[in-house]
Amino acid sequence: MIDKFGRVHNYLRISLTDKCNLRCNYCMPQEDMQFMPSAWLMSAAEIRTLAGIFVDMGVQKIRLTGGEPLVRKDVGQIIESLGELPVSLTLTTNAVFVEQYMGTLKKAGVRSLNISLDTLQEERFKTITRRDHFKKTLDNIHLLLAEGFSVKLNMVVMRDLNVEEVNDFVELTRNQPNLHVRFIEFMPFNGNQWDFSRMVPYQTLLDTIGGQFEFEALAGEANDTARCFRIQDGQGTFGIISTITNHFCAGCNRIRITADGKLKNCLFDTTEVDLLKAMRQGEDVKPLIYSHFQAKHFAHGGHSDFTDKGAKAEYETNRSMIAIGG
């Protein structure tokens, strides 16, 4: 699938649910969060069917997201089913339930996971997530590393929350060859209290890290979302996902399906097409996919620059992050 800007799209992100066992306020609204009724969600069979259609159309990598994908009762069945497809399969999780699915992940060929972790301090973890799962999260990260998985730790950095921990996360990469830290600029979504002043930009992160560590830039691929680095004598890596200040849209190869079967061209695009409804009515969804895909904007869903006066209101017309699936 090649869009009008010549970008080849071969990476599909499928959200399994908008539910989560954590309550991070940058991801979901703090009040009046309404979760989707089960009948609205794609079934395991429908997920497998849609995934197969996208593989036929050229998808080579699938990532399962949420919410928290591992809260779905049939997630093991979904992982095993998608593991039969000729794709690289992975998922993004908060790791709380990972130990329950180690055998399933290995059987499906999953060898890399993205773990959301925004602090290394237990009390701050409780404040951010509004849950007490800090020890379980760290234990499962260590378990994954011990079992040979590649682990990417995703940290959303905010000035008034956790910015002083950036170098603590970088230090984790010194002796762990399979550990890769990713710092993510705070992004605006419905109800998440985004403000440009809370966001820590790419260059500030590099300056902060450079104040303590010597590091080198690493060669990347055209489709990378993170610009990656390695500290001197480090075995792992760190990277920065700079969606706001230094975007990577020119190399975008990602397609997204929400848990209720809507196709989104971009995290920030408010237009969607209902693949699930069409499929349940027996329609061929490929023409819908192609027509929506050809309307993809070059950057940020066609919205204004984040520094514009009305940017916050404009971006908050989108779904919340938890309802999109990342």
C-alpha positions in Angstrom: 0.0 0.0 0.0 1.6 3.2 -1.2 0.0 6.5 -0.3 0.0 9.7 -2.5 3.3 10.8 -0.9 5.1 7.6 -1.9 5.2 6.1 1.6 4.9 2.3 1.7 2.6 1.1 4.6 3.4 -2.3 5.9 2.9 -2.0 9.7 -0.5 -2.6 11.2 -1.4 -1.6 14.8 -4.5 -3.4 16.1 -6.2 -2.2 19.4 -7.8 -5.1 21.2 -9.7 -3.0 23.8 -10.0 0.4 25.3 -10.0 -1.0 28.8 -6.9 -0.8 31.0 -6.0 -1.9 34.5 -4.1 1.4 35.0 -5.5 5.0 34.9 -2.7 7.1 33.5 -4.1 10.6 33.0 -2.1 11.4 29.9 -3.7 8.4 28.2 -7.4 8.7 29.3 -9.7 11.4 30.6 -9.6 11.7 34.4 -13.4 12.0 34.5 -16.4 10.4 32.7 -14.3 7.8 30.8 -16.9 5.7 29.0 -15.6 2.3 27.8 -16.9 0.6 24.7 -19.6 -2.1 25.2 -18.4 -5.6 24.3 -20.7 -5.9 21.4 -18.9 -2.9 19.7 -15.5 -4.7 19.8 -14.0 -6.9 17.2 -14.2 -10.6 18.1 -11.1 -12.8 18.0 -12.3 -14.2 14.6 -12.9 -10.7 13.2 -9.5 -9.6 14.3 -7.9 -12.6 12.5 -9.9 -12.0 9.4 -9.0 -8.3 9.2 -5.4 -9.0 9.9 -5.3 -11.6 7.1 -6.8 -9.0 4.7 -4.1 -6.5 5.6 -1.4 -9.1 5.2 -2.7 -9.9 1.7 -2.4 -6.2 1.1 1.3 -6.1 2.1 1.4 -5.8 5.9 4.6 -7.4 7.3 4.4 -6.4 11.0 1.5 -6.3 13.5 1.5 -4.7 16.9 -1.3 -5.4 19.4 -2.2 -2.4 21.6 -5.0 -1.2 23.9 -5.9 0.1 26.5 -4.1 -2.8 27.9 -4.3 -5.7 25.4 -3.7 -8.4 28.1 -6.9 -7.5 29.9 -8.9 -9.2 27.1 -10.0 -12.7 28.2 -9.4 -14.1 24.8 -6.1 -12.4 24.2 -4.2 -15.7 24.2 -6.3 -17.0 21.4 -5.8 -13.8 19.5 -2.0 -13.9 19.9 -1.8 -17.5 18.8 -4.0 -16.9 15.8 -2.0 -13.9 14.6 1.2 -15.8 15.2 0.2 -18.1 12.4 0.4 -15.2 9.9 3.7 -14.5 8.0 4.4 -11.3 10.0 6.5 -10.0 12.8 4.2 -9.9 15.8 4.6 -7.8 18.9 2.6 -5.9 21.4 2.6 -2.9 23.7 1.7 -3.6 27.3 2.1 -2.2 30.9 3.5 -5.7 31.7 1.4 -6.3 34.8 0.0 -9.6 33.4 2.9 -10.6 31.2 4.0 -13.6 33.3 0.6 -15.3 32.5 1.3 -15.3 28.8 5.0 -16.1 28.5 4.3 -19.5 26.9 1.7 -18.0 24.5 4.1 -15.2 23.4 6.9 -17.6 22.7 4.6 -20.0 20.8 3.4 -17.1 18.6 7.0 -16.0 17.9 6.8 -12.8 19.8 10.3 -11.8 20.7 10.0 -8.0 21.4 7.6 -6.1 23.6 7.1 -2.4 24.3 6.5 -1.7 28.0 4.9 1.5 29.2 6.8 2.8 32.3 7.0 6.5 33.2 8.8 6.4 36.5 11.3 4.3 38.5 9.8 5.5 41.8 7.1 3.5 43.5 5.1 6.4 45.0 5.3 8.3 41.7 4.1 5.2 39.9 1.0 5.2 42.1 0.4 8.8 41.4 0.7 8.4 37.6 -1.2 5.2 37.2 -3.5 5.5 40.2 -2.8 1.8 40.9 -0.3 -0.1 43.1 1.4 -2.4 40.5 5.0 -1.0 40.6 6.7 -4.2 41.9 4.8 -6.4 39.6 5.7 -4.3 36.6 9.4 -4.3 37.4 9.4 -8.1 38.1 7.9 -8.8 34.7 10.3 -6.5 32.9 13.2 -8.5 34.5 11.4 -11.7 33.6 11.2 -10.7 30.0 14.8 -9.8 29.9 15.8 -13.0 31.6 13.8 -15.0 29.0 15.6 -13.3 26.1 13.0 -10.9 25.0 13.9 -7.5 23.6 12.2 -4.8 25.8 11.5 -1.2 24.8 10.6 0.9 27.8 8.3 3.8 26.7 8.5 6.8 29.0 6.2 9.8 28.4 8.2 12.7 29.7 6.5 15.7 31.4 8.0 18.8 33.1 5.8 18.7 36.1 5.9 14.9 36.6 9.0 12.9 35.8 11.6 14.9 33.8 14.2 14.6 36.5 14.2 10.8 36.0 15.4 10.9 32.3 19.0 10.1 33.1 18.0 7.3 35.5 16.3 5.6 32.6 19.3 6.1 30.4 21.5 4.5 33.0 19.4 1.3 32.7 20.7 0.8 29.2 24.4 0.5 30.3 24.5 -3.2 31.1 21.4 -4.6 29.3 21.9 -5.3 25.6 18.2 -6.2 25.2 16.9 -3.0 26.9 15.9 0.0 24.8 14.5 3.1 26.4 12.2 5.4 24.4 11.4 8.9 25.6 8.1 10.2 24.2 7.0 13.8 23.9 3.7 14.4 25.6 1.0 14.5 23.0 -2.5 16.0 23.0 -5.7 13.9 23.0 -9.2 14.2 24.2 -9.3 15.0 27.9 -5.7 14.4 28.8 -4.9 18.0 30.0 -2.2 18.5 27.4 -0.3 21.8 27.4 2.7 22.7 25.2 4.5 24.0 28.3 4.4 20.6 30.0 6.0 18.9 27.0 9.8 18.2 27.1 11.1 18.7 23.6 13.7 16.6 21.7 16.6 19.0 22.0 16.0 19.5 25.7 16.1 15.8 26.3 19.4 15.5 24.4 20.9 18.3 26.4 19.8 16.8 29.7 21.3 13.4 28.8 24.4 15.0 27.4 25.0 16.7 30.7 25.7 13.3 32.3 26.6 10.9 29.5 28.7 10.8 26.4 26.7 9.2 23.7 26.7 8.5 19.9 23.9 8.6 17.4 23.0 5.3 15.8 22.0 4.7 12.1 18.3 4.3 11.7 15.8 3.0 9.2 13.5 5.1 7.1 10.4 4.1 9.1 11.8 4.6 12.6 9.7 6.7 15.0 12.6 7.1 17.4 16.0 8.7 16.8 18.3 6.4 18.7 21.6 6.7 20.6 23.9 4.7 22.7 25.9 5.9 25.7 29.6 5.3 25.9 30.2 1.6 26.9 26.4 1.1 26.9 25.0 -2.2 25.8 21.4 -1.1 25.3 20.1 2.0 23.5 17.9 5.0 24.2 15.8 7.0 21.7 13.5 9.9 21.5 10.1 9.9 19.8 9.6 13.5 19.0 6.1 13.7 17.6 5.6 17.3 18.5 8.9 19.1 17.8 10.7 17.0 15.3 8.2 14.7 13.6 9.0 11.6 11.6 5.9 11.7 9.3 8.0 11.5 6.1 8.8 7.9 6.9 5.4 6.8 8.2 4.5 3.2 7.4 1.7 2.7 10.0 -1.9 1.8 9.8 -4.2 1.7 12.8 -7.4 -0.2 13.6 -9.3 0.7 16.8 -10.8 -1.9 19.1 -14.3 -1.2 17.5 -13.0 -1.8 14.0 -12.4 1.8 12.8 -9.5 2.4 10.4 -7.4 5.5 11.3 -4.7 6.9 9.1 -2.9 8.7 11.8 -3.0 9.1 15.6 -4.2 12.6 15.1 -6.6 12.2 12.3 -10.2 12.5 13.4 -11.6 10.9 10.2 -12.3 7.1 10.4 -13.9 4.4 8.3 -15.9 1.6 9.9 -14.4 -1.6 8.7 -16.1 -3.8 11.3 -19.6 -2.7 10.3 -18.9 -3.3 6.6 -17.4 -6.7 7.3 -20.4 -7.7 9.5 -22.6 -6.7 6.6 -20.7 -9.0 4.2 -19.0 -6.2 2.3 -15.6 -6.3 0.7 -13.5 -4.0 3.0 -10.6 -3.6 0.6 -12.1 -0.8 -1.4 -12.9 1.1 1.9 -9.3 0.6 3.1 -7.8 1.9 -0.2 -10.1 4.9 -0.5 -9.5 6.0 3.1 -5.8 5.3 2.9 -5.4 7.5 -0.2 -6.9 10.4 1.8 -4.0 10.2 4.3 -2.4 13.6 5.2 1.3 14.0 5.1 1.6 15.0 8.8 -0.4 15.1 12.1 -3.7 14.1 10.5 -3.8 17.4 8.5 -4.1 19.5 11.7 -2.3 22.7 12.5 1.1 23.1 14.1 1.1 22.3 17.8 2.2 25.8 18.7 -0.8 27.4 17.0 -3.2 29.2 19.3 -6.1 26.8 18.7 -4.0 23.6 18.6 -5.1 22.2 21.9 -8.8 22.5 21.1 -8.2 21.2 17.6 -6.4 18.0 18.7 -8.8 17.4 21.5 -11.6 16.8 19.0 -9.9 13.4 18.5 -10.5 10.3 20.6 -8.6 9.8 23.8 -5.4 7.9 23.4 -6.8 4.8 25.1 -9.7 4.7 22.7 -7.3 4.9 19.7 -4.8 2.3 20.7 -1.5 4.1 20.2 
